[in-house]
């Protein structure tokens, strides 16, 4: 897959959501799970999606054109340092986004070093309830040995009630898992 990714637009409300002609993949996860880093890794660019050490920076739905598909970067969930009103606003934005039903796959990011959070479990339950296809991406795998990665992939899959082949370990730092994920996306398209 030859990728020439570029930023398209940001949406702050349902009226601004894109309804693309091509397949759309959404990226979601807890704040600081590595969504922007994953997008940059897939694009082969360092600054396509803005990364930050501080969680909760993405507050809009950001769209990126990857040629064969559109990628929607969603605001992170579970970040405690914003007001209840801001959290509620993000929740409404995400609900409205998923109601559109024009997504071919959701990539749910979780830090491979940690067990899925209550919010991760809620997201998976939401996607299952609404019959929205998803793949779990276990990020930051460069922090673990290969044996630890396998153990953590198994633990994440078990915690979410999935098979191990539904969890892909990746590292935005080293590029580990990039080819596997791109092959997965290619098969979806």
N, CA, C and O of each residue as an XYZ file, in Angstrom:
756
protein
N       0.860     -1.174      0.000
C       0.000      0.000      0.000
C       0.902      1.232      0.000
O       1.676      1.441      0.934
N       0.800      2.035     -1.039
C       1.579      3.277     -1.134
C       0.758      4.400     -0.519
O      -0.348      4.691     -0.975
N       1.300      5.029      0.516
C       0.524      6.011      1.265
C       1.066      7.422      1.061
O       2.246      7.692      1.285
N       0.192      8.298      0.640
C       0.472      9.734      0.557
C      -0.570     10.421      1.425
O      -1.539     10.981      0.913
N      -0.373     10.379      2.735
C      -1.386     10.889      3.659
C      -1.292     12.395      3.817
O      -0.214     12.987      3.762
N      -2.462     12.994      4.015
C      -2.504     14.436      4.274
C      -3.701     14.752      5.175
O      -4.713     14.050      5.164
N      -3.557     15.813      5.944
C      -4.634     16.299      6.798
C      -5.725     16.883      5.917
O      -5.434     17.577      4.942
N      -6.998     16.604      6.259
C      -8.121     17.121      5.476
C      -8.811     18.257      6.224
O      -8.831     19.392      5.748
N      -9.376     17.958      7.393
C     -10.117     18.958      8.154
C     -10.381     18.446      9.563
O     -10.152     17.274      9.865
N     -10.858     19.326     10.407
C     -11.294     18.968     11.761
C     -12.775     19.267     11.881
O     -13.286     20.201     11.263
N     -13.459     18.462     12.684
C     -14.891     18.655     12.905
C     -15.156     18.809     14.393
O     -14.719     17.991     15.203
N     -15.873     19.865     14.743
C     -16.216     20.121     16.142
C     -17.657     19.754     16.444
O     -18.077     19.755     17.601
N     -18.422     19.436     15.392
C     -19.834     19.113     15.585
C     -20.288     18.142     14.509
O     -19.605     17.938     13.505
N     -21.441     17.554     14.733
C     -21.996     16.580     13.791
C     -22.174     17.174     12.392
O     -21.975     16.485     11.392
N     -22.543     18.432     12.328
C     -22.752     19.086     11.033
C     -21.466     19.140     10.208
O     -21.515     19.250      8.982
N     -20.327     19.064     10.875
C     -19.044     19.148     10.182
C     -18.450     17.783      9.840
O     -17.407     17.717      9.190
N     -19.095     16.687     10.267
C     -18.574     15.354      9.974
C     -18.554     15.114      8.471
O     -19.457     15.541      7.751
N     -17.526     14.435      8.010
C     -17.420     14.072      6.598
C     -18.173     12.776      6.337
O     -18.225     11.890      7.190
N     -18.747     12.679      5.164
C     -19.355     11.439      4.694
C     -18.620     11.074      3.408
O     -19.049     11.429      2.310
N     -17.512     10.363      3.563
C     -16.646     10.117      2.407
C     -17.194      9.068      1.446
O     -18.013      8.223      1.807
N     -16.717      9.155      0.221
C     -17.060      8.165     -0.808
C     -16.212      6.907     -0.623
O     -16.609      5.817     -1.036
N     -15.047      7.064     -0.002
C     -14.150      5.926      0.200
C     -14.287      5.399      1.618
O     -14.874      6.066      2.470
N     -13.750      4.203      1.888
C     -13.859      3.640      3.239
C     -13.241      4.559      4.299
O     -12.253      5.248      4.046
N     -13.848      4.551      5.493
C     -13.318      5.352      6.590
C     -12.978      4.435      7.763
O     -13.747      3.549      8.136
N     -11.804      4.681      8.324
C     -11.328      3.972      9.513
C     -11.210      4.998     10.622
O     -10.639      6.071     10.428
N     -11.752      4.668     11.789
C     -11.670      5.570     12.936
C     -10.624      5.048     13.913
O     -10.459      3.839     14.074
N      -9.924      5.966     14.560
C      -8.933      5.633     15.576
C      -9.423      6.210     16.889
O      -9.648      7.415     16.997
N      -9.593      5.346     17.897
C     -10.028      5.826     19.202
C      -9.226      5.137     20.297
O      -8.550      4.136     20.056
N      -9.311      5.680     21.485
C      -8.609      5.109     22.627
C      -8.537      6.119     23.739
O      -8.914      7.280     23.580
N      -8.046      5.657     24.871
C      -7.874      6.554     26.004
C      -6.917      7.677     25.629
O      -6.092      7.536     24.726
N      -7.040      8.777     26.327
C      -6.090      9.861     26.143
C      -4.685      9.328     26.399
O      -4.455      8.597     27.362
N      -3.763      9.695     25.542
C      -2.355      9.320     25.647
C      -2.091      7.856     25.292
O      -1.056      7.311     25.675
N      -3.007      7.211     24.570
C      -2.800      5.820     24.152
C      -1.873      5.729     22.948
O      -1.360      4.653     22.642
N      -1.653      6.854     22.259
C      -0.749      6.857     21.114
C      -1.451      6.970     19.772
O      -0.924      6.501     18.763
N      -2.634      7.583     19.736
C      -3.386      7.705     18.488
C      -2.622      8.510     17.438
O      -2.468      8.068     16.299
N      -2.150      9.685     17.823
C      -1.432     10.535     16.863
C      -0.128      9.875     16.411
O       0.236      9.958     15.238
N       0.562      9.233     17.323
C       1.808      8.530     16.977
C       1.521      7.410     15.982
O       2.292      7.205     15.044
N       0.416      6.680     16.178
C       0.043      5.610     15.251
C      -0.247      6.180     13.864
O       0.202      5.628     12.859
N      -0.992      7.276     13.807
C      -1.312      7.900     12.519
C      -0.029      8.310     11.806
O       0.123      8.069     10.609
N       0.887      8.923     12.534
C       2.166      9.335     11.937
C       2.954      8.124     11.451
O       3.567      8.175     10.384
N       2.946      7.040     12.215
C       3.649      5.824     11.805
C       3.049      5.279     10.508
O       3.782      4.957      9.574
N       1.722      5.176     10.448
C       1.068      4.653      9.242
C       1.365      5.521      8.023
O       1.536      5.017      6.913
N       1.424      6.833      8.248
C       1.665      7.775      7.152
C       3.136      7.849      6.762
O       3.470      8.316      5.673
N       4.014      7.388      7.650
C       5.451      7.529      7.389
C       5.888      8.977      7.506
O       6.848      9.397      6.860
N       5.179      9.743      8.336
C       5.487     11.154      8.560
C       5.568     11.406     10.063
O       4.872     10.763     10.849
N       6.410     12.331     10.445
C       6.579     12.587     11.879
C       5.590     13.600     12.433
O       5.310     13.595     13.631
N       5.055     14.470     11.577
C       4.240     15.570     12.105
C       2.888     15.724     11.420
O       2.309     16.810     11.428
N       2.382     14.645     10.826
C       1.067     14.746     10.193
C      -0.004     15.001     11.263
O      -0.784     15.948     11.167
N      -0.021     14.140     12.275
C      -0.926     14.333     13.414
C      -0.094     14.892     14.560
O       1.000     14.400     14.837
N      -0.604     15.901     15.212
C       0.146     16.525     16.305
C       0.159     15.612     17.525
O      -0.887     15.170     18.002
N       1.366     15.339     18.021
C       1.514     14.521     19.219
C       1.818     15.430     20.398
O       2.316     16.545     20.238
N       1.509     14.930     21.577
C       1.759     15.703     22.790
C       2.009     14.748     23.950
O       1.404     13.679     24.033
N       2.897     15.144     24.831
C       3.132     14.350     26.041
C       1.956     14.501     26.995
O       1.704     13.629     27.826
N       1.240     15.608     26.870
C       0.083     15.852     27.741
C      -1.147     15.185     27.143
O      -1.459     15.412     25.974
N      -1.857     14.363     27.923
C      -3.063     13.711     27.400
C      -4.201     14.706     27.196
O      -4.229     15.785     27.789
N      -5.147     14.304     26.329
C      -6.355     15.102     26.141
C      -6.193     16.252     25.170
O      -6.961     17.212     25.229
N      -5.198     16.185     24.261
C      -4.970     17.287     23.332
C      -5.941     17.271     22.149
O      -6.370     18.325     21.679
N      -6.285     16.072     21.671
C      -7.224     15.986     20.551
C      -8.627     16.209     21.093
O      -9.128     15.421     21.895
N      -9.254     17.288     20.647
C     -10.591     17.622     21.145
C     -11.626     17.674     20.033
O     -12.807     17.915     20.280
N     -11.173     17.446     18.810
C     -12.036     17.454     17.634
C     -11.881     16.113     16.919
O     -10.995     15.326     17.255
N     -12.733     15.857     15.944
C     -12.526     14.723     15.051
C     -11.656     15.252     13.914
O     -12.073     16.129     13.157
N     -10.445     14.710     13.802
C      -9.505     15.136     12.768
C      -9.480     14.090     11.664
O      -9.316     12.898     11.923
N      -9.645     14.555     10.421
C      -9.691     13.656      9.272
C      -8.382     13.728      8.486
O      -7.818     14.801      8.271
N      -7.920     12.546      8.064
C      -6.706     12.435      7.265
C      -7.017     11.572      6.052
O      -7.651     10.524      6.174
N      -6.569     12.013      4.885
C      -6.758     11.252      3.649
C      -5.529     10.385      3.433
O      -4.419     10.896      3.290
N      -5.729      9.067      3.411
C      -4.650      8.110      3.197
C      -4.723      7.513      1.794
O      -4.209      6.419      1.558
N      -5.353      8.219      0.868
C      -5.439      7.730     -0.505
C      -6.575      6.749     -0.682
O      -7.639      7.107     -1.187
N      -6.351      5.496     -0.263
C      -7.369      4.455     -0.406
C      -8.463      4.542      0.645
O      -9.527      3.944      0.486
N      -8.210      5.281      1.716
C      -9.193      5.392      2.787
C      -9.027      6.717      3.519
O      -7.994      7.380      3.423
N     -10.068      7.078      4.247
C     -10.039      8.256      5.099
C      -9.880      7.756      6.527
O     -10.495      6.761      6.910
N      -9.069      8.431      7.306
C      -8.866      8.057      8.703
C      -9.387      9.184      9.576
O      -9.065     10.351      9.354
N     -10.201      8.829     10.578
C     -10.755      9.811     11.511
C     -10.109      9.592     12.876
O     -10.244      8.521     13.467
N      -9.419     10.594     13.366
C      -8.780     10.569     14.681
C      -9.765     11.173     15.674
O     -10.098     12.355     15.591
N     -10.229     10.352     16.615
C     -11.256     10.788     17.559
C     -10.639     11.282     18.860
O      -9.532     10.873     19.211
N     -11.340     12.158     19.584
C     -10.822     12.603     20.884
C     -10.644     11.414     21.827
O     -11.439     10.475     21.808
N      -9.605     11.461     22.645
C      -9.369     10.401     23.614
C     -10.429     10.408     24.694
O     -10.996     11.449     25.027
N     -10.686      9.241     25.228
C     -11.668      9.142     26.311
C     -10.947      8.824     27.625
O      -9.837      8.292     27.625
N     -11.587      9.152     28.723
C     -11.069      8.785     30.030
C     -10.099      9.761     30.653
O      -9.527      9.459     31.699
N      -9.889     10.928     30.051
C      -8.943     11.884     30.616
C      -9.630     12.703     31.694
O     -10.644     13.352     31.436
N      -9.082     12.677     32.899
C      -9.764     13.250     34.064
C      -9.556     14.749     34.242
O     -10.322     15.386     34.965
N      -8.546     15.326     33.608
C      -8.194     16.726     33.900
C      -8.967     17.738     33.058
O      -8.514     18.868     32.875
N     -10.122     17.340     32.550
C     -10.986     18.310     31.871
C     -12.304     18.357     32.630
O     -12.623     17.452     33.401
N     -13.049     19.399     32.408
C     -14.309     19.580     33.128
C     -15.329     18.510     32.720
O     -15.220     17.890     31.662
N     -16.315     18.318     33.586
C     -17.392     17.377     33.276
C     -18.129     17.811     32.019
O     -18.565     16.977     31.226
N     -18.267     19.124     31.844
C     -18.943     19.640     30.648
C     -18.170     19.262     29.385
O     -18.759     18.870     28.378
N     -16.826     19.386     29.454
C     -15.988     19.036     28.297
C     -16.077     17.542     28.012
O     -16.184     17.139     26.854
N     -16.034     16.715     29.058
C     -16.185     15.265     28.877
C     -17.530     14.929     28.250
O     -17.608     14.097     27.346
N     -18.590     15.576     28.727
C     -19.926     15.331     28.181
C     -19.983     15.739     26.710
O     -20.590     15.048     25.892
N     -19.349     16.863     26.379
C     -19.313     17.340     24.993
C     -18.601     16.321     24.104
O     -19.076     16.014     23.011
N     -17.455     15.792     24.571
C     -16.725     14.776     23.805
C     -17.578     13.523     23.640
O     -17.601     12.917     22.568
N     -18.282     13.136     24.712
C     -19.143     11.955     24.650
C     -20.234     12.106     23.608
O     -20.498     11.181     22.840
N     -20.864     13.263     23.578
C     -21.913     13.533     22.580
C     -21.331     13.524     21.169
O     -21.954     13.020     20.234
N     -20.128     14.087     21.026
C     -19.467     14.129     19.717
C     -19.187     12.706     19.230
O     -19.438     12.384     18.069
N     -18.666     11.854     20.120
C     -18.370     10.469     19.743
C     -19.645      9.692     19.426
O     -19.682      8.935     18.456
N     -20.691      9.873     20.234
C     -21.966      9.197     19.961
C     -22.493      9.581     18.579
O     -22.898      8.718     17.800
N     -22.484     10.872     18.284
C     -22.967     11.355     16.982
C     -22.107     10.803     15.850
O     -22.626     10.442     14.794
N     -20.791     10.737     16.068
C     -19.889     10.221     15.042
C     -20.229      8.761     14.721
O     -20.357      8.395     13.553
N     -20.373      7.940     15.746
C     -20.640      6.521     15.520
C     -22.048      6.266     14.996
O     -22.282      5.236     14.364
N     -22.985      7.167     15.238
C     -24.341      7.013     14.711
C     -24.380      7.110     13.192
O     -25.314      6.615     12.562
N     -23.377      7.743     12.604
C     -23.338      7.918     11.146
C     -23.237      6.584     10.413
O     -23.672      6.476      9.267
N     -22.667      5.566     11.062
C     -22.561      4.212     10.493
C     -21.825      4.147      9.158
O     -22.110      3.270      8.342
N     -20.882      5.064      8.922
C     -20.137      5.020      7.664
C     -18.673      4.652      7.902
O     -17.782      5.117      7.192
N     -18.442      3.818      8.902
C     -17.091      3.434      9.288
C     -16.894      1.964      8.920
O     -17.729      1.123      9.252
N     -15.796      1.656      8.239
C     -15.569      0.249      7.892
C     -14.818     -0.475      9.008
O     -14.884     -1.701      9.095
N     -14.113      0.256      9.853
C     -13.387     -0.366     10.966
C     -13.001      0.700     11.975
O     -12.731      1.847     11.619
N     -12.980      0.302     13.236
C     -12.482      1.166     14.303
C     -11.220      0.509     14.853
O     -11.213     -0.679     15.174
N     -10.167      1.289     14.956
C      -8.946      0.834     15.615
C      -8.997      1.364     17.038
O      -8.923      2.572     17.265
N      -9.123      0.453     17.994
C      -9.208      0.825     19.405
C      -7.809      0.656     20.000
O      -7.292     -0.456     20.096
N      -7.212      1.772     20.394
C      -5.854      1.729     20.923
C      -5.844      1.578     22.429
O      -6.635      2.192     23.146
N      -4.923      0.742     22.889
C      -4.717      0.558     24.314
C      -3.226      0.349     24.544
O      -2.553     -0.268     23.719
N      -2.712      0.850     25.640
C      -1.309      0.700     25.996
C      -1.072     -0.759     26.366
O      -1.699     -1.278     27.290
N      -0.169     -1.420     25.650
C       0.081     -2.846     25.854
C       0.547     -3.163     27.274
O       0.388     -4.292     27.738
N       1.111     -2.193     27.957
C       1.677     -2.430     29.293
C       0.613     -2.451     30.383
O       0.897     -2.829     31.520
N      -0.596     -2.053     30.050
C      -1.647     -1.951     31.058
C      -2.866     -2.798     30.673
O      -3.143     -3.021     29.495
N      -3.569     -3.250     31.680
C      -4.820     -3.947     31.408
C      -5.822     -2.935     30.871
O      -5.777     -1.762     31.243
N      -6.728     -3.376     29.998
C      -7.742     -2.449     29.491
C      -8.491     -1.780     30.647
O      -8.853     -2.425     31.631
N      -8.710     -0.491     30.504
C      -9.380      0.301     31.540
C     -10.889      0.100     31.464
O     -11.409     -0.522     30.538
N     -11.564      0.636     32.448
C     -13.030      0.625     32.470
C     -13.556      1.301     31.196
O     -14.525      0.834     30.599
N     -12.915      2.394     30.788
C     -13.342      3.110     29.581
C     -13.106      2.280     28.322
O     -13.923      2.308     27.401
N     -11.980      1.531     28.274
C     -11.730      0.642     27.133
C     -12.818     -0.421     27.048
O     -13.331     -0.709     25.967
N     -13.168     -1.004     28.195
C     -14.208     -2.029     28.230
C     -15.549     -1.453     27.780
O     -16.311     -2.118     27.077
N     -15.837     -0.211     28.188
C     -17.075      0.447     27.762
C     -17.076      0.681     26.254
O     -18.101      0.497     25.598
N     -15.929      1.086     25.702
C     -15.847      1.321     24.255
C     -16.069      0.026     23.488
O     -16.815      0.009     22.509
N     -15.435     -1.057     23.919
C     -15.608     -2.345     23.244
C     -17.072     -2.792     23.349
O     -17.636     -3.281     22.370
N     -17.685     -2.630     24.516
C     -19.098     -2.987     24.684
C     -19.975     -2.142     23.760
O     -20.917     -2.657     23.157
N     -19.670     -0.848     23.649
C     -20.413      0.057     22.771
C     -20.305     -0.417     21.318
O     -21.312     -0.503     20.615
N     -19.083     -0.724     20.872
C     -18.874     -1.159     19.488
C     -19.579     -2.488     19.225
O     -20.194     -2.665     18.173
N     -19.495     -3.417     20.168
C     -20.195     -4.699     20.020
C     -21.709     -4.495     19.959
O     -22.384     -5.080     19.112
N     -22.235     -3.673     20.847
C     -23.674     -3.420     20.901
C     -24.185     -2.840     19.581
O     -25.250     -3.218     19.093
N     -23.411     -1.919     19.015
C     -23.818     -1.251     17.775
C     -23.329     -1.978     16.520
O     -23.483     -1.484     15.403
N     -22.742     -3.150     16.724
C     -22.241     -3.998     15.632
C     -21.311     -3.202     14.710
O     -21.509     -3.152     13.496
N     -20.306     -2.592     15.308
C     -19.289     -1.838     14.577
C     -17.990     -2.642     14.654
O     -17.498     -2.933     15.745
N     -17.441     -2.998     13.498
C     -16.224     -3.809     13.442
C     -15.035     -3.042     14.001
O     -14.874     -1.848     13.750
N     -14.202     -3.751     14.766
C     -13.037     -3.100     15.359
C     -11.871     -4.066     15.464
O     -12.035     -5.285     15.413
N     -10.699     -3.491     15.610
C      -9.466     -4.216     15.894
C      -8.781     -3.477     17.030
O      -8.737     -2.247     17.036
N      -8.251     -4.213     17.983
C      -7.535     -3.598     19.097
C      -6.063     -3.473     18.719
O      -5.432     -4.431     18.273
N      -5.539     -2.273     18.910
C      -4.130     -2.000     18.637
C      -3.440     -1.766     19.978
O      -3.727     -0.795     20.679
N      -2.524     -2.674     20.323
C      -1.787     -2.574     21.587
C      -0.514     -1.770     21.320
O       0.449     -2.282     20.749
N      -0.524     -0.516     21.739
C       0.563      0.415     21.425
C       1.715      0.310     22.421
O       1.616     -0.333     23.466
N       2.796      0.962     22.056
C       3.988      1.107     22.914
C       4.658     -0.228     23.198
O       5.215     -0.429     24.277
N       4.605     -1.155     22.220
C       5.180     -2.487     22.442
C       6.707     -2.454     22.505
O       7.328     -3.418     22.952
N       7.316     -1.351     22.059
C       8.777     -1.235     22.146
C       9.268     -1.218     23.590
O      10.457     -1.415     23.841
N       8.373     -0.988     24.531
C       8.737     -0.934     25.954
C       8.888     -2.329     26.550
O       9.316     -2.465     27.696
N       8.537     -3.386     25.777
C       8.551     -4.759     26.279
C       9.388     -5.666     25.380
O       9.597     -5.365     24.205
N       9.864     -6.775     25.940
C      10.548     -7.787     25.132
C       9.510     -8.505     24.274
O       8.310     -8.364     24.510
N       9.956     -9.268     23.288
C       9.017    -10.003     22.431
C       8.169    -10.980     23.237
O       6.972    -11.121     22.988
N       8.793    -11.656     24.206
C       8.041    -12.599     25.034
C       6.991    -11.853     25.863
O       5.853    -12.308     25.987
N       7.377    -10.712     26.426
C       6.425     -9.915     27.202
C       5.301     -9.390     26.301
O       4.148     -9.307     26.725
N       5.645     -9.036     25.057
C       4.619     -8.566     24.118
C       3.565     -9.652     23.894
O       2.366     -9.379     23.953
N       4.016    -10.887     23.637
C       3.071    -12.000     23.424
C       2.187    -12.211     24.655
O       0.978    -12.413     24.541
N       2.817    -12.159     25.834
C       2.052    -12.336     27.073
C       1.020    -11.226     27.240
O      -0.119    -11.489     27.626
N       1.409    -10.001     26.955
C       0.495     -8.865     27.126
C      -0.605     -8.879     26.063
O      -1.748     -8.538     26.365
N      -0.284     -9.267     24.824
C      -1.316     -9.383     23.790
C      -2.360    -10.399     24.245
O      -3.560    -10.163     24.107
N      -1.906    -11.523     24.786
C      -2.825    -12.541     25.289
C      -3.676    -11.976     26.429
O      -4.888    -12.187     26.470
N      -3.033    -11.259     27.353
C      -3.764    -10.695     28.498
C      -4.805     -9.670     28.048
O      -5.929     -9.663     28.550
N      -4.432     -8.801     27.097
C      -5.369     -7.793     26.582
C      -6.528     -8.480     25.873
O      -7.688     -8.130     26.089
N      -6.214     -9.460     25.026
C      -7.260    -10.190     24.301
C      -8.213    -10.869     25.288
O      -9.431    -10.797     25.125
N      -7.662    -11.527     26.306
C      -8.504    -12.203     27.306
C      -9.387    -11.209     28.049
O     -10.576    -11.456     28.253
N      -8.799    -10.083     28.452
C      -9.563     -9.072     29.207
C     -10.726     -8.518     28.385
O     -11.757     -8.138     28.939
N     -10.555     -8.472     27.053
C     -11.592     -7.915     26.177
C     -12.473     -8.991     25.548
O     -13.384     -8.679     24.782
N     -12.205    -10.252     25.869
C     -13.003    -11.340     25.318
C     -12.767    -11.552     23.837
O     -13.697    -11.877     23.098
N     -11.519    -11.368     23.393
C     -11.163    -11.484     21.983
C     -10.136    -12.585     21.772
O      -9.505    -13.051     22.721
N      -9.977    -12.993     20.529
C      -8.880    -13.872     20.165
C      -7.608    -13.054     20.003
O      -7.668    -11.853     19.737
N      -6.462    -13.696     20.162
C      -5.189    -12.976     20.055
C      -4.988    -12.344     18.677
O      -4.297    -11.332     18.558
N      -5.588    -12.932     17.631
C      -5.429    -12.370     16.289
C      -6.234    -11.082     16.101
O      -6.108    -10.420     15.071
N      -7.056    -10.725     17.085
C      -7.800     -9.459     17.041
C      -7.073     -8.334     17.765
O      -7.615     -7.240     17.922
N      -5.844     -8.600     18.208
C      -5.022     -7.601     18.884
C      -3.686     -7.528     18.152
O      -2.989     -8.534     18.019
N      -3.332     -6.333     17.677
C      -2.071     -6.136     16.959
C      -1.163     -5.257     17.810
O      -1.528     -4.139     18.175
N       0.029     -5.775     18.122
C       1.013     -5.009     18.892
C       1.791     -4.103     17.938
O       2.294     -4.559     16.911
N       1.886     -2.814     18.285
C       2.610     -1.855     17.445
C       3.473     -0.931     18.296
O       3.262     -0.767     19.497
N       4.446     -0.339     17.625
C       5.258      0.716     18.232
C       5.450      1.821     17.211
O       6.006      1.598     16.136
N       4.990      3.001     17.551
C       5.202      4.157     16.683
C       6.658      4.571     16.661
O       7.113      5.207     15.710
N       7.391      4.216     17.702
C       8.804      4.577     17.817
C       9.676      3.736     16.891
O      10.539      4.264     16.190
N       9.443      2.414     16.893
C      10.296      1.504     16.118
C       9.651      1.048     14.812
O      10.336      0.517     13.939
N       8.340      1.247     14.669
C       7.647      0.781     13.473
C       7.187     -0.667     13.574
O       6.610     -1.201     12.628
N       7.436     -1.304     14.711
C       6.985     -2.683     14.912
C       5.472     -2.756     14.712
O       4.724     -1.933     15.239
N       5.037     -3.747     13.947
C       3.607     -3.947     13.721
C       3.029     -3.132     12.578
O       1.879     -3.347     12.196
N       3.793     -2.205     12.023
C       3.267     -1.353     10.946
C       2.833     -2.191      9.745
O       1.727     -2.017      9.234
N       3.700     -3.102      9.292
C       3.366     -3.915      8.118
C       2.153     -4.799      8.387
O       1.299     -4.966      7.516
N       2.073     -5.366      9.593
C       0.920     -6.193      9.960
C      -0.367     -5.376      9.909
O      -1.379     -5.824      9.370
N      -0.317     -4.174     10.476
C      -1.501     -3.311     10.500
C      -1.866     -2.853      9.092
O      -3.047     -2.837      8.745
N      -0.887     -2.482      8.275
C      -1.178     -2.068      6.904
C      -1.779     -3.219      6.097
O      -2.676     -2.998      5.283
N      -1.295     -4.446      6.315
C      -1.868     -5.619      5.646
C      -3.318     -5.825      6.097
O      -4.193     -6.150      5.295
N      -3.547     -5.630      7.379
C      -4.898     -5.752      7.945
C      -5.833     -4.718      7.287
O      -6.950     -5.043      6.884
N      -5.358     -3.482      7.190
C      -6.165     -2.420      6.564
C      -6.393     -2.731      5.096
O      -7.501     -2.548      4.592
N      -5.358     -3.201      4.399
C      -5.466     -3.556      2.985
C      -6.549     -4.621      2.776
O      -7.343     -4.535      1.839
N      -6.570     -5.619      3.654
C      -7.564     -6.689      3.541
C      -8.977     -6.145      3.756
O      -9.930     -6.625      3.142
N      -9.111     -5.140      4.632
C     -10.428     -4.524      4.872
C     -10.940     -3.789      3.647
O     -12.132     -3.817      3.343
N     -10.023     -3.128      2.945
C     -10.406     -2.305      1.810
C     -10.733     -3.148      0.606
O     -11.078     -2.612     -0.448
